[in-house]
Amino acid sequence: STSAPTGTAYHWRDVGDEERNTTAGTLTVVFQGRDDVDIQSIRIFARQCPRAGCPEVPAPPMMEREDFVRLWSDTTNWPDNKLPEYNDDVVIPRTWRMKMDVEPPPMGRLTIQGEL
């Protein structure tokens, strides 16, 4: 089960759900993992908008997701048929549905455009 920060009531629906609290300046995201591994940290960096305001970011084009799930451990799912290694920058493309079925090494940057 997923627990929310103390004093906050959330109704989580699925992995990837998020709750933004602009008053407190927090973003809470639901991640799923195995219970038998140590907690890993995730660093999120924010950029402050200029005084004139933030530029509007266009919505990404709609793309259909694959109708199957890729396994992280399957080398055929990765460029050059090679699993991501220590400190690699990893991108899950917009059309992919990926299941992390193994614990990966620490990554440099993880960009999730599709599903993970």
VOGU-3710 file (C-alpha; in Angstrom, 3 decimals, decimal comma):
1> stsaptgtay> 0,000/0,000/0,000  1,055/3,567/-0,624  1,233/6,037/2,224  0,784/9,763/1,847  2,708/12,445/3,716  1,526/12,933/7,323  -1,637/15,016/7,588  -2,495/14,668/3,905  -5,380/12,624/2,534  -4,789/11,190/-0,915
11> hwrdvgdeer> -6,805/8,748/-2,952  -4,203/7,032/-5,137  -5,550/5,352/-8,228  -2,474/4,042/-9,971  1,308/4,145/-10,147  2,303/7,469/-11,637  -0,484/9,438/-9,963  0,662/12,797/-8,706  -0,486/15,408/-6,238  0,715/19,006/-6,591
21> nttagtltvv> 0,520/21,359/-3,651  1,417/24,837/-4,863  0,968/26,329/-1,378  3,569/24,016/0,154  5,608/23,821/-3,058  5,535/20,028/-3,138  4,970/17,356/-5,756  4,139/13,818/-4,614  4,305/10,982/-7,164  3,381/7,325/-6,668
31> fqgrddvdiq> 6,156/4,907/-7,602  6,037/1,137/-7,409  8,892/-1,066/-6,372  9,749/-4,291/-4,638  9,453/-4,399/-0,858  12,729/-6,293/-0,440  15,074/-3,604/-1,809  16,523/-0,559/-0,103  14,800/2,751/-0,691  16,425/4,644/-3,540
41> sirifarqcp> 16,419/8,406/-3,797  15,136/10,362/-6,760  16,471/13,839/-7,416  14,122/16,303/-9,088  15,422/19,658/-10,215  13,111/22,599/-10,814  13,769/25,745/-12,782  12,292/29,035/-11,662  10,355/31,021/-14,242  11,455/34,572/-15,005
51> ragcpevpap> 9,453/37,467/-13,521  7,684/37,914/-16,869  6,204/34,431/-16,440  6,877/30,947/-17,679  6,706/30,216/-21,376  3,789/27,972/-22,300  4,992/24,467/-23,075  3,166/22,924/-26,036  1,460/19,594/-25,420  3,338/16,642/-26,923
61> pmmeredfvr> 1,798/15,097/-30,024  -0,538/12,169/-29,379  1,129/8,838/-30,049  -0,281/5,373/-29,520  1,476/3,184/-26,974  2,607/-0,282/-27,903  0,068/-3,024/-27,147  2,657/-5,090/-25,266  4,883/-4,541/-22,245  8,654/-4,530/-22,587
71> lwsdttnwpd> 10,775/-6,036/-19,807  13,714/-3,991/-18,577  15,784/-7,186/-18,280  15,298/-8,095/-21,972  18,333/-6,809/-23,883  16,390/-6,828/-27,179  14,375/-3,864/-25,871  17,416/-1,595/-25,687  19,622/0,144/-28,254  22,549/-2,046/-29,283
81> nklpeynddv> 20,864/-4,950/-27,394  22,573/-3,732/-24,192  20,982/-3,121/-20,782  21,523/0,349/-19,322  24,692/0,467/-17,245  25,968/2,491/-14,295  25,507/6,262/-14,775  23,843/5,899/-18,225  21,187/8,398/-19,232  18,068/6,328/-19,998
91> viprtwrmkm> 15,008/7,365/-22,020  11,714/5,465/-22,059  10,242/6,673/-25,396  6,684/7,964/-25,628  5,343/4,816/-27,332  6,936/2,299/-24,913  5,321/0,443/-22,019  8,216/-0,799/-19,867  8,168/-2,959/-16,732  11,217/-2,676/-14,475
101> dvepppmgrl> 11,481/-6,375/-13,576  15,042/-6,105/-12,241  16,823/-3,546/-10,094  18,875/-1,379/-12,451  22,223/0,147/-11,533  22,204/3,825/-10,485  21,438/5,944/-13,549  22,652/9,351/-14,593  19,255/10,587/-15,777  15,984/8,734/-16,323
111> tiqgel> 13,532/10,383/-18,727  10,095/8,744/-18,807  8,075/9,800/-21,819  6,081/6,558/-22,055  5,038/4,198/-19,247  7,325/2,685/-16,638
//
